[in-house]
Amino acid sequence: MQSLFQILMLILDIVWFFIIAHVIMSWLINFQVLNLRQPLVAQIWDGLNRLLEPMYSRIRRILPPMGGLDLAPLVALVAIYALRIILANNAGAFYGAY
């Protein structure tokens, strides 16, 4: 069961990284540091959007409209951190249950 705990933590770490990369990339695109007409940038941006949009759309349905400010990534990061805390506090269930 220890392996399951480590795999879940690894998945949460990977999702955390993708969200941070998506946020930073969106800032760089908005400030015109990155250009979506470049094929590599466009592919990475499209891949991150396809990966994260299902999660963001569920969060956006719950959040009230904020006038152009998207808080879905922040809520997702808080949720991932909360899941990490819950898993870490219940790690004994993964290590001791046989």
C-alpha positions as CSV (number, residue, x, y, z in Angstrom):
1,M,0.0,0.0,0.0
2,Q,3.0,2.3,0.4
3,S,3.4,2.2,-3.3
4,L,-0.1,3.5,-3.8
5,F,0.5,6.4,-1.4
6,Q,3.7,7.3,-3.3
7,I,2.0,7.1,-6.7
8,L,-0.9,9.3,-5.6
9,M,1.6,11.9,-4.2
10,L,3.5,11.7,-7.5
11,I,0.3,12.3,-9.5
12,L,-0.6,15.3,-7.4
13,D,3.0,16.7,-7.9
14,I,2.7,16.3,-11.6
15,V,-0.7,18.0,-11.8
16,W,0.7,20.8,-9.5
17,F,3.6,21.3,-12.0
18,F,1.3,21.4,-15.0
19,I,-0.9,24.1,-13.4
20,I,2.1,26.2,-12.4
21,A,3.4,25.9,-16.0
22,H,0.0,26.8,-17.4
23,V,-0.3,29.9,-15.2
24,I,3.3,31.1,-16.0
25,M,2.8,30.5,-19.7
26,S,-0.5,32.4,-19.7
27,W,1.3,35.4,-18.2
28,L,4.1,35.2,-20.7
29,I,1.6,35.0,-23.6
30,N,-0.5,37.9,-22.2
31,F,2.6,40.1,-21.8
32,Q,3.7,39.1,-25.4
33,V,6.9,37.4,-24.2
34,L,5.7,34.2,-25.9
35,N,4.0,34.2,-29.3
36,L,1.3,31.6,-30.1
37,R,2.3,31.8,-33.8
38,Q,5.4,29.8,-32.9
39,P,4.6,26.1,-33.5
40,L,6.2,24.8,-30.3
41,V,4.6,27.4,-28.1
42,A,1.2,26.7,-29.7
43,Q,1.5,23.0,-29.2
44,I,2.6,23.2,-25.6
45,W,-0.2,25.8,-24.9
46,D,-2.8,23.6,-26.6
47,G,-1.7,20.5,-24.8
48,L,-1.8,22.2,-21.4
49,N,-5.3,23.6,-22.2
50,R,-6.6,20.2,-23.2
51,L,-5.1,18.6,-20.1
52,L,-6.4,21.2,-17.6
53,E,-9.6,22.5,-19.1
54,P,-11.8,19.6,-17.8
55,M,-10.7,20.4,-14.2
56,Y,-10.9,24.2,-14.7
57,S,-14.4,24.0,-16.2
58,R,-15.8,22.1,-13.2
59,I,-14.3,24.7,-10.9
60,R,-15.5,27.6,-13.0
61,R,-19.1,26.3,-12.7
62,I,-18.9,26.7,-8.9
63,L,-17.1,30.0,-8.7
64,P,-19.0,33.2,-9.2
65,P,-18.1,35.5,-12.1
66,M,-15.1,37.6,-11.2
67,G,-15.1,40.1,-14.1
68,G,-12.3,38.6,-16.2
69,L,-10.2,37.2,-13.3
70,D,-9.9,33.5,-13.5
71,L,-9.4,31.9,-10.1
72,A,-9.8,28.3,-11.3
73,P,-6.0,27.6,-11.2
74,L,-5.7,29.0,-7.7
75,V,-8.7,26.9,-6.5
76,A,-7.2,23.9,-8.2
77,L,-3.8,24.4,-6.5
78,V,-5.4,24.8,-3.1
79,A,-7.4,21.6,-3.7
80,I,-4.3,19.7,-4.7
81,Y,-2.5,21.0,-1.6
82,A,-5.4,20.0,0.6
83,L,-5.4,16.5,-0.9
84,R,-1.7,16.2,-0.2
85,I,-2.4,17.2,3.4
86,I,-5.2,14.6,3.7
87,L,-3.0,11.9,2.2
88,A,-0.1,12.7,4.4
89,N,-2.2,12.8,7.6
90,N,-3.7,9.4,6.7
91,A,-0.5,7.8,5.5
92,G,-0.8,5.3,8.3
93,A,-3.7,3.8,6.6
94,F,-1.4,3.1,3.6
95,Y,1.5,1.8,5.6
96,G,-0.2,-0.2,8.3
97,A,-3.2,-1.7,6.7
98,Y,-2.7,-5.3,5.5
